[in-house]
Amino acid sequence: MTPDGRQTFIEYAAPEHVPARMADWLAELKRLASGPLSEPAAIDADASTRALIEQAHAQQAKRSR
């Protein structure tokens, strides 16, 4: 949910987009690791980087079931 109470929808990556999404994830992780984070910022960073991983790998997980 956004601060104004609106629901956020997340789209999953198509298999051909996974390498680019993983590059995005790594760039974001490096950016976040470049300096100290407050506790709330660290929690947000954890959630957002986990969401990026899920977006990139959801299609792969569906195919392997």
C-alpha positions in Angstrom: 0.0 0.0 0.0 1.2 3.5 -0.7 1.2 6.2 2.0 -2.1 7.5 0.7 -3.7 4.1 1.0 -3.6 2.9 -2.6 -2.7 -0.6 -3.5 0.4 -1.2 -5.5 0.5 -3.9 -8.2 3.7 -5.5 -9.3 4.2 -7.1 -12.7 6.5 -10.0 -13.2 9.3 -10.2 -15.7 9.0 -12.3 -18.8 11.8 -14.9 -19.1 13.7 -12.8 -21.7 13.7 -9.8 -19.3 15.2 -11.7 -16.3 18.8 -10.8 -17.0 18.0 -7.1 -17.2 15.9 -7.3 -14.0 18.7 -9.0 -12.2 21.1 -6.3 -13.4 18.6 -3.7 -12.0 18.6 -5.7 -8.7 22.4 -5.7 -8.4 22.6 -2.0 -9.2 20.0 -1.2 -6.5 21.8 -3.4 -4.0 25.1 -1.7 -4.7 23.4 1.7 -4.3 21.8 0.8 -1.0 25.1 -0.7 0.3 27.0 2.5 -0.6 26.2 4.1 2.8 24.5 3.7 6.1 20.8 3.3 6.3 18.4 4.1 9.1 16.4 1.2 10.4 13.2 2.2 8.5 15.3 2.7 5.3 16.9 -0.7 5.8 13.5 -2.4 6.2 12.3 -0.7 3.0 15.5 -1.7 1.2 15.1 -5.3 2.2 11.5 -5.4 1.0 12.2 -3.7 -2.3 15.2 -5.9 -3.1 13.3 -9.0 -2.3 10.4 -7.8 -4.5 12.8 -7.3 -7.4 14.1 -10.9 -7.0 10.5 -12.2 -6.9 9.6 -10.2 -10.0 12.5 -11.6 -11.9 12.1 -15.3 -10.8 8.3 -15.8 -10.6 8.0 -17.1 -14.1 10.9 -19.5 -13.7 9.3 -20.8 -10.5 6.0 -21.4 -12.3 7.7 -23.4 -15.1 9.6 -25.7 -12.6 6.4 -26.8 -10.7 
